[in-house]
Amino acid sequence: MTEYGTFLPIGNGGWIMSETAPHPQATYEYNRAAAVAAEEIGLDFIMSMAKWRGYGGRTDHWGRTLESMTMMAALAEATERVKVWATVHTNLFHPALVAKMFATLDQISCGRSGMNVVVGAYEHEFSQMGQWRSDFTHDDRYRYTREWFELVEALWTQDSVTAHGEFFTLDDCQSRPHPAVRPTVISAGRSPAGKAFQAAHCDGSFLTAPDLPGLREAVEEVKALAAGHGRTIRTYAMLTVVLAETDAAARARFMEYGRGYDAEAITGMKLSWGLPLERAISMTAGDEAHEAFQTAVVVGGPRSTTEQVLDLVGSTGLDGVMLVFPDYLQDLRPFGELVLPGLRAAEGTPS
């Protein structure tokens, strides 16, 4: 069964960097309403990012953010069925602390919890806290994360853990109770080190690629890598849905959001990736309508949107799609009424 979930707008502005788009304000009230709506329309999971510094610009994009794990614990109490996936940066939280937090979330959610493992890679987010290792390469960060994660797993299953590793020292470290249901473990990344970590340790992999053939190749690669470990893994991608009553109305909506794209914030985001200023600015001067969006986008009326999503899943072999909406409180229910039933019917799944 293909899973459909939503990426909650835990940062102001959501996932569209534009002055003319809806601008969720990163409040718990808004995210709670979105989570409840996601459950009521029949989505399978809700997830939130972890973000510690915004990108500025005219919209102050992500200048205000909530914390993922505490918010998702509250949303686990506010929901009954959807899976509840929180994000943790491995370079900020000790494995013993995380093991305890997710054992707690397992109880609150009655076994619906998930942990999105993120290897902190954006320097400005962490240098402001004195938590950036400038001597670490990309591969070093994944080596650190592998040791980190192995300790979390040990603490979830063993009464006492003693380990003297390259990065952590645990002496008779205890973390009880253990989760009754092992949290679903997911991670994103398309580098060789990222895919290797996902294949060896994760239940789910979030993937990106420039086009559908590239995404299918990434899906097949990470599944093959997991099979090499005697494991299976589910694959996911992000997708923004701009839905309206007709294709023309949806296109007009898309263009209006693109018209107000926040070039300063977009440049700030690309600088956070480590790009030189000149390259970040030149990349921002491309397709203005698409620049405002941080993910792939489908634009259309209900029938066209359904067809586009089915084409994405069918042509890539994805196991799930994490959906982004311009205005969650206005867009989730129409999607649930007009699109999701068609997606479920296409694979014989009751809506």
C-alpha positions as CSV (number, residue, x, y, z in Angstrom):
1,M,0.0,0.0,0.0
2,T,1.3,3.5,-0.9
3,E,1.5,5.7,2.2
4,Y,0.4,9.3,2.1
5,G,1.3,11.7,4.8
6,T,2.0,15.4,5.4
7,F,5.0,17.5,6.4
8,L,3.7,19.8,9.0
9,P,4.5,23.6,8.8
10,I,6.5,23.8,12.0
11,G,8.3,26.9,10.6
12,N,6.7,30.1,9.6
13,G,5.9,30.3,5.9
14,G,5.6,26.5,5.5
15,W,7.2,25.3,2.4
16,I,6.7,28.2,0.0
17,M,9.1,31.1,0.1
18,S,6.9,33.9,-1.2
19,E,5.2,37.1,-0.2
20,T,2.1,36.2,-2.2
21,A,1.6,32.7,-0.8
22,P,-0.2,31.7,2.4
23,H,2.1,32.1,5.4
24,P,1.5,29.7,8.3
25,Q,2.7,31.2,11.5
26,A,4.4,28.2,13.1
27,T,2.0,28.0,16.0
28,Y,1.0,24.9,17.8
29,E,-2.7,25.7,17.3
30,Y,-2.2,25.7,13.5
31,N,-0.2,22.5,13.5
32,R,-2.7,20.7,15.8
33,A,-5.5,21.7,13.4
34,A,-3.5,20.4,10.5
35,A,-2.6,17.1,12.2
36,V,-6.3,16.5,13.2
37,A,-7.4,17.2,9.6
38,A,-4.7,14.9,8.2
39,E,-6.0,12.1,10.4
40,E,-9.7,12.8,9.6
41,I,-9.2,12.7,5.8
42,G,-7.3,9.4,6.1
43,L,-3.6,10.2,5.7
44,D,-1.2,7.7,7.1
45,F,1.5,9.8,8.9
46,I,2.4,13.3,10.0
47,M,5.9,14.5,10.3
48,S,7.8,17.6,11.4
49,M,11.3,18.9,10.6
50,A,13.8,20.3,13.1
51,K,15.1,23.7,12.2
52,W,17.2,26.1,14.4
53,R,17.8,29.1,12.2
54,G,15.8,30.8,9.5
55,Y,16.8,32.3,6.1
56,G,15.8,35.9,6.5
57,G,14.5,37.8,3.5
58,R,11.3,39.8,3.3
59,T,9.3,37.0,4.7
60,D,11.7,36.0,7.5
61,H,11.3,32.5,6.3
62,W,11.6,29.9,9.1
63,G,12.7,32.7,11.4
64,R,10.2,31.2,13.9
65,T,10.0,27.5,14.4
66,L,8.7,25.0,17.0
67,E,10.7,22.1,18.3
68,S,9.9,18.8,16.6
69,M,9.9,16.2,19.4
70,T,7.9,18.1,22.0
71,M,5.3,19.1,19.4
72,M,4.9,15.6,18.0
73,A,4.4,14.3,21.6
74,A,1.5,16.7,22.0
75,L,0.1,15.8,18.6
76,A,0.3,12.1,19.5
77,E,-2.1,12.9,22.3
78,A,-4.3,14.9,19.9
79,T,-4.6,12.0,17.4
80,E,-5.5,8.4,17.5
81,R,-4.4,6.6,14.3
82,V,-1.8,8.5,12.2
83,K,1.8,7.6,12.6
84,V,3.7,10.4,14.4
85,W,7.2,11.1,13.2
86,A,9.5,13.5,14.9
87,T,13.0,14.7,13.7
88,V,16.2,14.6,15.7
89,H,19.6,16.1,14.8
90,T,22.2,13.6,15.9
91,N,24.8,16.3,16.6
92,L,22.6,18.1,19.2
93,F,21.1,15.3,21.2
94,H,23.0,12.6,23.2
95,P,21.9,9.0,22.3
96,A,20.8,8.2,25.8
97,L,18.6,11.3,25.9
98,V,17.0,10.4,22.5
99,A,16.4,6.8,23.6
100,K,14.5,8.0,26.6
101,M,12.5,10.6,24.7
102,F,11.3,8.1,22.0
103,A,10.5,5.5,24.6
104,T,8.2,8.1,26.1
105,L,6.8,9.0,22.7
106,D,6.1,5.3,22.1
107,Q,3.9,5.3,25.2
108,I,2.1,8.5,24.4
109,S,1.4,7.4,20.8
110,C,0.6,3.8,21.6
111,G,3.2,2.5,19.2
112,R,2.7,5.1,16.4
113,S,6.1,6.9,16.9
114,G,8.8,7.4,14.3
115,M,12.2,9.0,14.4
116,N,13.5,11.0,11.5
117,V,17.3,10.9,11.9
118,V,19.1,14.0,10.5
119,V,22.8,14.4,10.2
120,G,23.3,18.1,11.0
121,A,24.9,19.6,7.8
122,Y,24.0,23.3,7.8
123,E,26.8,25.2,9.5
124,H,25.0,28.4,10.6
125,E,22.3,26.5,12.4
126,F,24.8,24.9,14.8
127,S,27.7,27.3,14.9
128,Q,25.4,29.8,16.7
129,M,25.2,27.2,19.5
130,G,28.9,26.2,19.4
131,Q,27.8,22.8,18.2
132,W,29.5,22.8,14.7
133,R,32.5,20.5,14.1
134,S,34.4,22.3,11.3
135,D,36.9,19.4,11.3
136,F,34.2,16.9,10.3
137,T,33.8,15.9,6.7
138,H,30.4,14.7,5.3
139,D,31.5,11.1,5.8
140,D,32.7,11.8,9.3
141,R,29.2,13.0,10.2
142,Y,27.7,9.8,9.0
143,R,30.3,7.7,10.8
144,Y,29.4,9.7,14.0
145,T,25.7,9.1,13.3
146,R,26.1,5.4,12.8
147,E,27.7,5.1,16.2
148,W,25.1,7.4,17.7
149,F,22.2,5.3,16.2
150,E,23.7,1.9,17.3
151,L,23.7,3.2,20.9
152,V,20.1,4.4,20.7
153,E,19.1,0.9,19.4
154,A,21.1,-0.8,22.2
155,L,19.5,1.4,24.8
156,W,16.0,0.5,23.4
157,T,16.7,-3.2,23.9
158,Q,19.3,-3.8,26.6
159,D,19.1,-3.1,30.3
160,S,22.7,-1.9,30.5
161,V,24.9,-0.6,27.8
162,T,28.7,-0.1,28.1
163,A,30.5,1.2,25.0
164,H,33.8,3.0,24.5
165,G,33.6,4.2,20.9
166,E,35.2,6.8,18.8
167,F,32.6,9.5,19.7
168,F,30.7,8.3,22.8
169,T,31.5,6.6,26.1
170,L,28.7,4.8,28.0
171,D,29.4,3.0,31.3
172,D,26.5,0.8,32.6
173,C,24.2,3.2,30.9
174,Q,20.5,2.3,31.6
175,S,17.4,3.5,29.8
176,R,14.1,1.9,30.9
177,P,11.4,1.4,30.0
178,H,12.2,0.2,26.5
179,P,9.8,1.0,23.7
180,A,7.0,-1.5,23.4
181,V,7.0,-1.0,19.7
182,R,10.3,0.0,18.1
183,P,9.9,3.4,16.6
184,T,9.9,3.6,12.8
185,V,13.3,5.0,11.8
186,I,13.6,7.1,8.7
187,S,16.2,9.4,7.2
188,A,16.8,11.5,4.1
189,G,19.8,12.0,1.9
190,R,21.0,11.1,-1.6
191,S,24.8,11.0,-1.0
192,P,26.5,7.5,-1.0
193,A,27.0,7.8,2.8
194,G,23.4,8.8,3.3
195,K,22.0,5.9,1.3
196,A,24.4,3.5,3.0
197,F,23.2,4.6,6.4
198,Q,19.5,4.3,5.4
199,A,20.0,0.9,3.8
200,A,21.8,-0.5,6.9
201,H,19.7,1.0,9.7
202,C,16.4,2.6,8.5
203,D,12.9,1.5,7.8
204,G,12.3,4.4,5.4
205,S,14.3,6.6,3.1
206,F,13.3,10.0,1.9
207,L,14.8,10.6,-1.6
208,T,15.2,13.5,-4.0
209,A,16.3,13.7,-7.7
210,P,16.2,16.2,-10.5
211,D,13.6,14.1,-12.5
212,L,11.5,11.0,-12.4
213,P,14.0,8.6,-14.0
214,G,16.6,9.8,-11.5
215,L,14.2,9.3,-8.6
216,R,13.4,5.7,-9.8
217,E,17.2,5.0,-10.0
218,A,17.6,6.3,-6.4
219,V,14.7,4.1,-5.2
220,E,16.1,1.0,-6.8
221,E,19.6,1.8,-5.5
222,V,18.6,2.2,-1.8
223,K,16.4,-0.9,-2.0
224,A,19.2,-2.9,-3.5
225,L,21.6,-1.7,-0.8
226,A,19.1,-2.7,1.9
227,A,18.7,-6.1,0.4
228,G,22.5,-6.5,0.6
229,H,22.0,-6.2,4.4
230,G,19.2,-8.8,4.3
231,R,16.7,-5.9,5.0
232,T,13.8,-4.2,3.2
233,I,13.2,-0.4,3.2
234,R,10.4,1.8,2.1
235,T,11.0,4.9,0.0
236,Y,9.4,8.3,0.1
237,A,9.5,11.6,-1.6
238,M,8.2,15.1,-0.9
239,L,5.5,16.7,-3.1
240,T,3.7,20.1,-2.9
241,V,0.1,20.0,-4.1
242,V,-1.5,23.2,-5.5
243,L,-5.1,22.1,-5.9
244,A,-8.1,24.1,-7.2
245,E,-11.5,23.3,-8.8
246,T,-10.0,23.4,-12.3
247,D,-6.5,23.1,-13.9
248,A,-6.7,26.7,-15.0
249,A,-7.5,27.9,-11.5
250,A,-4.7,25.8,-10.0
251,R,-2.3,27.2,-12.5
252,A,-3.3,30.7,-11.7
253,R,-2.8,30.0,-8.0
254,F,0.6,28.5,-8.6
255,M,1.7,31.5,-10.7
256,E,0.5,34.0,-8.1
257,Y,2.5,32.3,-5.4
258,G,5.5,32.2,-7.7
259,R,5.1,35.9,-8.4
260,G,6.1,36.9,-4.9
261,Y,9.0,34.6,-4.5
262,D,11.4,35.8,-1.8
263,A,14.8,36.0,-3.5
264,E,16.6,37.1,-0.4
265,A,15.3,34.1,1.7
266,I,15.9,31.7,-1.2
267,T,19.5,32.9,-1.5
268,G,19.9,32.6,2.3
269,M,18.7,29.0,2.1
270,K,21.2,28.1,-0.6
271,L,24.0,29.8,1.3
272,S,23.1,27.6,4.2
273,W,23.8,24.6,2.0
274,G,27.4,25.9,1.7
275,L,27.2,27.4,-1.8
276,P,29.3,30.5,-2.6
277,L,27.2,33.7,-2.7
278,E,27.6,34.2,-6.4
279,R,26.4,30.7,-7.2
280,A,23.5,31.0,-4.7
281,I,22.3,34.2,-6.3
282,S,22.7,32.8,-9.9
283,M,20.6,29.7,-9.0
284,T,17.9,32.0,-7.5
285,A,17.6,33.8,-10.8
286,G,16.0,30.9,-12.6
287,D,12.4,29.8,-13.0
288,E,10.8,32.4,-10.7
289,A,7.5,30.6,-10.3
290,H,9.2,27.3,-9.2
291,E,11.8,29.1,-7.1
292,A,9.3,29.8,-4.4
293,F,8.7,26.1,-3.9
294,Q,11.1,23.8,-2.0
295,T,9.9,20.5,-3.4
296,A,8.5,19.1,-6.6
297,V,5.0,20.5,-7.4
298,V,1.8,19.1,-8.9
299,V,-0.6,21.7,-10.1
300,G,-4.2,21.0,-11.2
301,G,-7.8,20.2,-10.5
302,P,-8.8,17.0,-8.7
303,R,-8.6,14.7,-11.7
304,S,-5.3,16.1,-13.0
305,T,-3.8,16.1,-9.5
306,T,-4.8,12.5,-9.0
307,E,-3.2,11.4,-12.3
308,Q,0.0,13.3,-11.6
309,V,0.5,11.7,-8.2
310,L,-0.3,8.3,-9.5
311,D,2.2,8.8,-12.3
312,L,4.9,9.9,-9.8
313,V,4.3,6.7,-7.7
314,G,4.0,4.4,-10.6
315,S,7.0,5.6,-12.6
316,T,9.4,5.7,-9.6
317,G,8.3,2.7,-7.5
318,L,8.0,4.9,-4.4
319,D,6.3,3.4,-1.3
320,G,5.0,6.7,0.0
321,V,4.6,10.5,-0.6
322,M,4.9,13.2,2.0
323,L,2.6,16.0,0.9
324,V,3.0,19.8,1.4
325,F,0.1,22.2,1.1
326,P,0.1,26.0,0.6
327,D,-2.6,26.4,3.3
328,Y,-3.0,23.3,5.3
329,L,-6.3,24.4,6.9
330,Q,-7.9,25.2,3.6
331,D,-6.2,22.5,1.4
332,L,-6.2,19.3,3.4
333,R,-9.9,18.6,3.4
334,P,-10.4,19.2,-0.3
335,F,-7.5,16.9,-1.0
336,G,-9.1,14.3,1.2
337,E,-12.4,14.6,-0.5
338,L,-11.4,15.0,-4.1
339,V,-8.0,13.4,-4.6
340,L,-7.2,10.8,-1.9
341,P,-10.1,8.5,-2.7
342,G,-8.9,8.2,-6.3
343,L,-5.4,7.4,-5.1
344,R,-6.7,4.7,-2.8
345,A,-9.1,3.3,-5.5
346,A,-6.2,3.0,-8.0
347,E,-4.5,0.4,-5.9
348,G,-7.7,-1.2,-4.4
349,T,-7.3,0.3,-1.0
350,P,-10.4,1.5,0.9
351,S,-10.4,5.3,1.5
